[in-house]
């Protein structure tokens, strides 16, 4: 060891001794302070104590660090004075854990010399941050995996000139590391049990806009947060600490893309409390959580999808212009024959939309695109300038949506033709965890779509003085996408539940029910309602059936209309066949009339009338009830 190395060693020893200037009481107070607990992502355990959500030993300097904040604090302070190489990038502890170093040096007045961290410096200089925007990507109803939406962060760079564009900012996402060839069963099982590692990804914001707005036809809601430059640096330094030294296990329901982003925002803004969810975390709920904090959001910006803008512009065309457009895409008309700028703009937008969704256009479509651009350039200015984004600005904001937990009470009347007592009053109590059904207010959600799970309904019969399990609702997913001139998506539905079939001659017998259906929907009015037709394959399993199961194909016709701002009505008719069973009627019909009135963000009122009519002339089944639901 030469004299220079010896002097450096003495300096580090002196710095290390600086920690002894703090009393044990002061160290303990700091170790259990909110900021230290958040910085290392500790959570309280059910039976006392703490445990970090982070996995892997590289994140902790103490062997007890995952569960002992005090020992980890002491070991961390000691490590800053040592010549160690830690983490995936083999860095000095000050470089691997820069936010820990900043915090402890400030609070303990450490006299430890600061080392150079070129990799960290390069990482932070990439952002040149000014503030943070929380971005919500809306649900995509044509893909079940995207029906909850998604959240990510945009790091807003400092303005260097008046032409600075937010598309040049950086987007930070957090998601599960899933293999490309992962099968559906493994995906669900591993996602629910924490079988995946979480991973951050960093992309220019224009790439995120291209992915969601253009390719996936999903709207973006941008919530600029009240974070200053230093608070933004705290967030970035903590992300660096986690991503280069450790990882989180990824859980679909709680420790998911949205929850972990909130945990990092709590580090940036210690006075915010954002992660106190009871059971699960859905992306839209995280937006509400931030919005509920006074002053947390500076500005809200809406960025409609390419598909939504295209459909809105098409709606602005008059009948003659729409006819010309249809003739163009059917090749009955050439662009050179069109003198209307709006028609050519609509054609270009439509072909661009097709290109984004199909990756490439056909040879004929490419030729049509070129001819449209040439003809449009010859017509000069004069086209549509309407701000179509304003059309949905107050109807799709996720922070305005109803909450997802639901507690409901009902009172009703039931009449059965062949079971005693034949008629009686009943009362229901229902609890549902999530999310949104067809009769809910669509404010903040995708219209004509449903994701509902799980829930349970108990029913008390007044005359017989009995409590029955009416239903255990496991999962319902529905997408009633209207067929439109420019895009045609099929409608489909899936249900899985344990229910009480009303066509059987037994007293509240239970059966597991599964159905899957597909068909089409047509728009009624101007996005106010749909008429739909679906064909279902249904199956039920119960020991009440001779074979232990039954197969129930079904044809369903329905109409769902929002007659007023807060009032919906649904009329539905089902025709079912009970095949392969010789001991029961083989056909029956069901009709339902559902009505809902949204009283506020937290309350709605509903009324139901339904009947089962049997093909063989047996007495029908009738039920009517009214319900009051509370959302929280």
Secondary structure, 3 states (H helix, E strand, C coil): CCHHHHHHHHHHHHHHHHHHHCCHHHHHHHHCCHHHHHHCCEEECCCCCEEECEECHHHCCCCCCCCCHHHHHHHHHHHCCCCCCECCCCECHHHHCHHHHHHHHHHHCCCCCCCCCHHHHHHHHHHCEEEEEEEEECCCCCCHHHCCCEEEEEEEECCCCCCCCHHHCEEEEEEECCCCCCCHHHHHHHHHHCCEEEEEEEEEHHHHHHHHHHHCCCCEEEEEECCCHHHHHHHHHHHHHHHHHCEEEECCCCCCHHHHHHHHHHHHCCCCCCCCCCCCCCHHHHHHHHHCCCCCEEEEEEECCHHHHHHHHHHCCCHHHHHHHHHHHCCCCCHHHCCCHHHHHHHHHHHHHHHHHHCCCCHHHHHHHHHHHHHHHHHCCCCCCCCHHHHCCCCCCHHHCCCCCEEEEEEEEEECCCCCCCEEEEEEEEEEEEEECCCCCCCCCCCCEEEEEEEEEEEEECCCCEEEEEEEEEEEEEECCECCCCCCCCEEEEEEEEECCCCCCCCCCCEEEEEEEEEEEEEECCCCEEEEEEEEEEEEECCCCCCCEEECCEEEEEEEEEEECCEEEEEEEEEEECECCCCCCCEEEEEEEEEEEECCCCEEEEEEEEEEEECCCCCCEEEEEEEEEEEC
